[in-house]
Amino acid sequence: MYAGKRRRAWLKRALLLLMLVLIPLLVSSPKPLTATMVADSENGTKVMVLNYHKVDNTFISLSVRPDDFEKQMQYLSDNGYHTITPDELYDSLAGKGELPENPVLITFDDGYEDNYTNAYPILKKYGFKATIFVITGFLGKDKNYMTWDQAREMDANGISIESHTVDHKSMTDLTDDQLRAELVDSRKKAEKELGHPVEYMAYPTGTYNLHIAEMVKEAGYKAAFTIKYGNVDKASNIYALERVPIFHTEDTNRDFLERIRYTPIFERFGWIKS
């Protein structure tokens, strides 16, 4: 038995070493590679949920440059990915709907103005859907964030506008009354401005626990998104859905390709999500 455990541990280390050697070679290969979001018999189709923040030329990790963002969207378009909405993801997880081949949910957190001025035209160019989780207390009040008119325009043209709370406070630092206000008030404000139900939210700074997740459910949301790394499938907690963050790095597009191509492989070997 002990020898068997040692053998399995050795094989896992060997596979990891092999992947670390092969990934740079594959990413740098001039021949395009298409990643396939495969299904397994137990948990169904795995869905990659990309997580962006800003799309501009400021030199911070949360800001992906517009030309890099366009290259990333072109890659998705050229390689057979199909963008989906939160409703389509939810229905699939509930067994009520079928997803297209290679589904991807593109999300943005906070609701920065550059999402409208820079990201939105690129998304329209490729006919892509996306979702923006907005801080409702900032829209129309802070010049760095979208206006509600901009949000309504996008919401009417394939960009879902959802909740990122009222003030973007870390939820684990709040009392239950404060939590309830952040969740309920942001939803009511967004619904009033948009004229339709708002049923999804993303946790500010990614902080949450099971008690907070239960309060999200009680506030009327159908699902919630974290910053936990990984793909979404039927094994995911509907109130703690995984995402794959995309940052500005020394080689942003190379890192993007690595995350797109190899996250499913790492998950398959149990290196990301059990």
Buried (B, 14 or more C-beta within 10 A) or exposed (E): EEEEEEEEEEEEEEEEEEBEEEBEEBBEEEEEEEBEBEEEEEBBBBBBBBBBBBBBBEEEEBBBBBEBBBBBBEBBBEBEBBBBBBBBBBBBBEEEEEBBEBBBBBBBBBBBBBBBBBBBEBBEEBEBBBBBBBBBBBBBEEEEBBBBEBBBBBBEEBBBBBBBBBBBBEBEEBEEEBBBBBBBBBBBBBBEBBEEEBBBBBBBEBBBEEEBBEBBBEBBBBBBBBBBBBBBBBEBBBBBBBBBBBBBEEEBBEBBBBBBBBBBBBBEEEBBBE
